[in-house]
Amino acid sequence: MLIRRQLTALVALALLPLAALAADISGTWNASFDTSIGRQEYTYTFVVKDGTLTGKAKWATGESELVGGKVEGDSVSFVENFVYQGNKIAITYTGKVISADQIQFSRDVSGMAHEELVAKRAK
């Protein structure tokens, strides 16, 4: 019986770091970054449930839904379906949670541009 309790405790301690890696990024995040169409100020609203990310991206002149989102450990990915001058553009984001308050993202704008940004948790 004692060995079983010790083994259970050991397994729980071994799994603790894995639980800590599952980032909880639900909430509001802000980012400011340069693009081929100028400086952009974005607000992202993320909702994460069972590893699936949904939400919205908002900027000065509009907003869009986030689709195909995933959170696995500290990795984050989603697609923003952006409309620019009547054209639909899929912007694919991949990122890493670098702290409880920052996510480092790369954006691929339909293969036409690549941008780096850091999103910071809104206070």
PyMOL commands that set and color helices and strands:
alter all, ss='L'
color gray80, all
select helices_A, chain A and resi 2-21
alter helices_A, ss='H'
color red, helices_A
select strands_A, chain A and resi 27-35+38-49+52-59+62-72+75-84+87-99+102-109+113-121
alter strands_A, ss='S'
color yellow, strands_A
deselect
rebuild
show_as cartoon
